């Protein structure tokens, strides 16, 4: 004789069966939100790569939002601290220490395979590492180099770019003629870093030591000012629209040399002076009596520490920084790969533009990896402007910067 189930047991079984039926009929999947600060063309590139990612991961869908770069920093912080749904963000590397101090980034070494992290260019990964933790996978690697007009150097009887600051001064003099000048010097403190490092100066160390007012830093700024005073730089009375003027003058063959990064190459190759791409020379920024260097930077993909889907978020950023993506990105935008294996690509290895910037990587340096790092350049740029234009002395200007930084660093 079969044992009859109690009514309560029957009801329970029916409820469980219905629940199982409902769960199996619901679509399963993970929805990720990705915020980016890329340009229109770069955003379109990412959308294509995300489509390829979704094809490989049919259980994951990605919603992409493009933000203006100037607003993205605060919007990302406010979103995470306000418990909004953002899983992945494209961050400028200088902001990573600040985000890490706010405890809003996911430490990737806790989720990544060691081989994943080891595959990146070491200097690129250093720029995403803070207090021993890796907080981002490098997506774009940037390093300014010396760009020069080969024809203008040849017309001045020169056969190679400068290797020292003294040689750069000499080439600037030789190429300054009627309608032409030697080198564009900018007020922007980011582009002043190679001069500081060449003379043995600096800004702030990772240990928070301020070096901007040292004798070596003052010598570097004095060198920049001498270029200006001797009439070897742009013939303008101010730095208004300096980047547009710099690019236009170089692209039209009015200046022989500028300092700029790989992001500028696409536009330069559309200009009159470099309609023949072989006329564009790229070399490491010259060394000085105190060393040599150029700021390594870029953007990386970071994960919200409070994302509900860290595993899937990591799979996404790993895909978007993979060797395949890096090679495609470099072919499209002439960016420097962040993956070591991407350097083996035959097309990139034969590209003189790519090789020129690759040579600069060997002497590249990181900016200070401190939470306040992104805040240092405002006071630096405004006082550099005044020093170059002779509105304040170099000792006074550097001491003003030092005082402002002491306040920022709460020293």
C-alpha positions in Angstrom: 0.0 0.0 0.0 1.4 3.4 -1.0 1.9 6.0 1.6 -0.2 9.0 1.0 1.4 12.4 1.2 0.0 15.0 3.5 -1.7 18.0 1.9 1.1 20.3 3.1 3.7 18.2 1.5 1.8 18.2 -1.8 1.5 21.9 -1.8 5.3 22.3 -1.1 6.2 20.0 -4.0 3.9 21.8 -6.4 5.4 25.2 -5.3 9.0 23.9 -5.9 8.0 22.5 -9.3 6.5 25.7 -10.3 9.5 27.6 -9.1 11.8 25.4 -11.1 9.8 25.8 -14.2 9.8 29.5 -13.9 13.6 29.8 -13.4 14.3 27.6 -16.4 12.1 29.7 -18.6 13.8 33.0 -17.7 16.7 34.2 -19.8 20.0 33.9 -17.9 22.7 36.4 -18.5 24.9 39.2 -17.1 24.5 42.9 -18.1 27.7 45.0 -17.8 28.0 48.8 -18.0 31.2 50.3 -19.5 32.0 54.0 -19.3 34.6 55.3 -21.7 36.2 58.7 -22.5 37.3 57.7 -26.0 36.9 59.9 -29.1 34.2 59.1 -31.7 36.5 56.9 -33.8 37.9 55.1 -30.8 34.4 54.6 -29.4 33.4 53.0 -32.6 36.4 50.7 -32.5 35.5 49.6 -28.9 31.9 48.9 -30.0 33.2 46.6 -32.6 35.5 44.8 -30.2 32.7 44.6 -27.6 30.5 42.9 -30.3 33.2 40.4 -30.8 33.4 39.8 -27.0 29.7 39.3 -26.8 29.9 36.8 -29.6 32.4 34.8 -27.6 30.4 35.3 -24.3 26.7 34.9 -25.3 25.7 35.2 -21.7 27.1 38.7 -21.3 25.7 42.0 -22.8 27.6 45.2 -22.5 26.1 48.7 -22.5 28.7 51.4 -23.4 28.4 55.0 -22.4 30.7 57.7 -23.8 31.6 60.6 -21.4 33.6 63.8 -22.1 37.0 63.4 -20.7 36.9 66.6 -18.6 33.8 65.5 -16.7 34.5 61.8 -16.4 36.7 61.8 -13.3 34.1 63.3 -11.0 31.2 61.4 -12.7 32.9 58.1 -12.1 33.7 58.8 -8.4 30.2 60.1 -7.8 28.6 57.1 -9.5 30.5 54.6 -7.5 30.2 56.4 -4.2 26.5 56.9 -5.0 26.0 53.2 -5.6 25.2 53.6 -9.3 25.6 50.7 -11.7 29.0 51.1 -13.4 31.2 48.0 -13.9 34.1 49.1 -16.0 35.6 52.5 -16.6 38.4 53.8 -18.9 40.6 55.8 -16.6 43.6 58.1 -17.1 46.5 56.4 -15.3 47.2 59.5 -13.2 43.8 59.1 -11.5 44.4 55.5 -10.4 46.1 56.3 -7.1 43.2 58.7 -6.2 40.6 56.1 -7.0 42.5 53.5 -5.1 42.6 55.7 -2.0 38.9 56.1 -2.2 38.6 52.3 -2.2 36.5 52.1 -5.3 38.7 50.0 -7.6 38.9 46.2 -7.7 42.5 44.9 -7.1 43.1 42.8 -10.2 45.8 40.5 -8.9 43.1 38.9 -6.8 41.2 37.8 -9.9 43.8 37.7 -12.7 46.1 34.9 -13.7 49.7 35.9 -13.1 50.4 35.2 -16.8 47.7 37.7 -17.7 49.6 40.5 -15.9 53.0 39.4 -17.0 52.0 39.7 -20.7 52.0 43.5 -20.5 54.9 45.9 -21.1 56.4 46.3 -17.6 56.4 50.1 -17.7 52.8 50.1 -18.8 51.7 47.9 -15.9 53.7 50.1 -13.4 51.5 53.0 -14.3 48.4 51.1 -13.0 50.0 49.8 -9.9 49.6 51.5 -6.5 50.9 50.3 -3.1 51.6 46.9 -4.6 48.2 46.4 -6.1 47.3 46.3 -9.8 44.2 48.3 -10.4 43.9 48.5 -14.2 44.8 46.7 -17.4 46.6 49.2 -19.8 44.7 50.0 -22.9 46.6 52.8 -24.4 50.3 53.5 -23.9 51.5 57.1 -24.5 54.9 58.7 -24.5 55.9 61.9 -26.1 59.0 62.0 -28.4 60.9 64.5 -30.5 59.1 65.0 -33.8 61.2 66.7 -36.5 60.9 67.8 -40.2 63.7 66.0 -42.0 63.6 68.4 -45.0 64.1 71.4 -42.8 67.1 69.7 -41.1 68.6 68.8 -44.4 68.3 72.3 -45.7 70.2 73.5 -42.7 73.0 70.9 -43.5 72.0 68.5 -40.7 72.0 64.8 -41.1 70.5 63.5 -37.9 68.2 64.7 -35.0 69.7 66.1 -31.8 70.9 63.6 -29.2 71.6 66.1 -26.4 69.9 69.3 -25.2 72.9 71.4 -26.4 72.6 69.8 -29.9 68.9 70.6 -29.8 69.7 74.3 -29.1 72.1 74.3 -32.0 69.7 72.7 -34.4 67.0 75.2 -33.3 69.4 78.0 -34.2 70.3 76.4 -37.6 66.7 75.9 -38.6 65.5 79.4 -37.6 65.3 81.4 -40.8 62.8 83.8 -42.4 59.4 82.2 -42.0 60.7 79.2 -40.0 61.7 78.6 -36.4 63.5 75.8 -34.6 61.2 74.3 -31.9 57.8 75.0 -30.4 58.0 75.5 -26.6 54.7 75.2 -24.7 53.5 76.4 -21.3 52.0 73.0 -20.6 53.9 71.5 -17.7 53.3 67.9 -19.0 55.6 68.8 -21.9 58.1 70.4 -19.6 58.8 67.1 -17.8 61.5 65.9 -20.4 63.4 69.2 -19.8 63.3 68.7 -16.0 64.5 65.2 -16.2 67.2 66.0 -18.7 68.7 68.5 -16.2 68.3 66.2 -13.2 65.3 68.0 -11.8 61.8 66.7 -11.2 58.3 67.4 -9.7 57.3 65.2 -6.8 58.7 61.7 -6.0 56.6 58.7 -5.1 57.8 59.4 -1.5 56.2 62.9 -1.8 59.5 64.8 -1.9 59.1 68.1 -3.8 61.9 68.7 -6.4 60.5 71.6 -8.5 62.5 74.3 -6.8 65.9 72.5 -6.9 68.8 74.0 -8.8 68.5 71.3 -11.5 64.8 72.1 -12.1 65.5 75.8 -12.3 68.3 75.1 -14.9 65.8 73.2 -17.0 63.3 76.0 -17.0 66.1 78.5 -17.7 67.0 76.4 -20.8 63.4 76.6 -22.0 63.3 80.3 -21.4 66.6 80.8 -23.3 65.1 79.1 -26.4 62.2 81.6 -26.1 64.4 84.6 -25.5 66.8 83.8 -28.3 63.9 83.8 -30.8 64.3 80.1 -31.6 60.6 79.3 -30.8 57.2 80.2 -32.1 56.7 84.0 -33.0 53.7 84.6 -30.7 53.4 86.8 -27.7 51.3 84.3 -25.6 50.3 80.7 -25.4 46.7 81.1 -26.6 45.6 77.9 -28.4 49.1 76.6 -28.1 48.3 73.1 -29.1 46.5 74.1 -32.3 49.2 76.5 -33.2 51.9 73.9 -32.5 50.3 71.3 -34.7 49.4 73.8 -37.5 52.9 75.3 -37.6 54.6 71.9 -37.7 52.1 70.5 -40.2 52.7 73.5 -42.5 56.5 73.3 -42.3 57.0 76.4 -40.2 58.7 74.7 -37.3 61.5 72.2 -37.4 60.8 70.3 -34.2 58.0 69.7 -31.6 57.6 67.4 -28.7 54.4 65.4 -29.0 53.0 61.9 -28.7 51.6 59.1 -31.0 48.1 60.6 -30.7 49.2 63.4 -33.0 50.5 61.3 -35.9 47.2 60.7 -37.7 46.6 64.5 -38.0 50.2 65.3 -39.0 50.2 62.8 -41.8 47.2 64.6 -43.3 49.2 67.9 -43.4 51.2 69.5 -46.2 54.6 69.0 -44.6 54.1 65.3 -44.2 52.1 64.4 -47.2 55.2 62.3 -47.8 55.2 60.3 -44.5 59.0 59.7 -44.8 59.6 63.4 -44.1 58.4 62.9 -40.5 61.2 62.0 -38.2 60.7 60.6 -34.7 63.5 60.3 -32.1 63.9 60.1 -28.3 63.8 63.5 -26.6 67.5 64.5 -26.2 69.4 63.8 -23.0 70.9 66.5 -20.8 73.5 66.8 -18.1 71.3 65.2 -15.6 69.7 62.4 -17.5 66.9 61.7 -20.0 63.2 60.9 -19.9 59.7 61.4 -21.2 56.5 60.9 -19.3 54.9 57.5 -19.9 51.2 57.6 -19.5 48.0 56.4 -21.1 44.6 55.0 -20.2 43.6 51.7 -18.5 40.5 49.8 -17.9 39.5 49.5 -14.3 36.7 47.7 -12.5 34.4 49.1 -9.9 35.2 47.4 -6.6 31.5 47.0 -5.9 30.5 45.6 -9.2 28.1 42.6 -8.9 30.0 40.9 -11.8 33.8 41.2 -11.2 34.6 38.0 -13.1 32.7 39.0 -16.2 34.0 42.5 -16.0 37.5 41.2 -15.9 36.9 39.0 -18.9 35.7 42.1 -20.7 38.8 44.2 -19.9 41.1 41.3 -20.6 39.5 41.0 -24.1 39.7 44.7 -24.8 43.4 44.8 -23.9 44.4 41.4 -25.4 47.2 41.2 -27.9 44.7 40.8 -30.8 42.9 44.0 -29.8 46.2 45.8 -29.2 47.5 45.0 -32.7 44.2 46.1 -34.3 44.2 49.3 -32.3 47.7 50.1 -33.2 47.0 49.5 -36.9 44.0 51.8 -36.7 45.2 54.6 -34.5 49.0 54.2 -34.5 49.0 53.8 -30.7 51.7 52.0 -28.9 50.7 48.5 -27.8 50.6 47.7 -24.1 51.1 44.0 -24.7 54.6 42.7 -25.2 53.7 40.1 -27.8 52.0 42.8 -30.0 55.5 44.2 -30.7 56.1 41.0 -32.8 53.5 42.0 -35.4 55.2 42.3 -38.8 53.4 45.4 -39.9 54.2 47.3 -36.7 57.8 46.2 -36.7 58.3 47.7 -40.2 56.5 51.0 -39.3 59.1 53.8 -38.8 56.5 55.8 -36.8 55.9 52.9 -34.4 59.7 52.2 -34.1 60.4 55.8 -33.4 58.1 55.9 -30.4 59.2 52.5 -29.3 62.8 53.9 -29.0 61.4 56.6 -26.6 59.9 53.9 -24.4 63.4 52.8 -23.3 63.9 56.1 -21.5 60.4 56.8 -20.4 59.5 57.6 -16.8 56.3 57.5 -14.7 54.8 60.5 -13.2 54.4 60.5 -9.4 52.1 57.7 -8.4 50.4 59.6 -5.5 46.7 60.3 -5.1 47.3 64.0 -5.6 49.3 63.5 -8.8 46.6 64.8 -11.2 46.3 68.0 -9.2 50.0 69.1 -9.5 50.0 70.4 -13.0 47.5 73.3 -12.6 49.9 75.4 -10.5 52.9 74.2 -12.5 51.4 75.3 -15.8 50.3 78.7 -14.7 53.6 79.6 -13.2 55.6 78.1 -16.1 53.6 80.4 -18.4 54.7 83.4 -16.3 58.4 82.3 -16.1 58.7 81.7 -19.8 57.1 85.0 -20.7 59.4 86.8 -18.2 56.5 87.9 -15.9 58.2 86.3 -12.9 61.7 85.1 -12.1 62.5 81.4 -12.3 63.4 81.2 -8.5 60.1 83.0 -7.6 58.0 80.9 -10.0 59.4 77.5 -8.8 59.0 78.6 -5.1 55.4 79.5 -5.8 54.8 76.0 -7.3 56.6 74.4 -4.4 54.3 76.3 -1.9 51.2 75.3 -3.8 52.3 71.7 -3.8 53.0 71.7 -0.1 49.4 72.8 0.4 48.1 70.1 -1.9 50.2 67.4 -0.2 49.4 68.9 3.3 53.1 69.3 4.2 
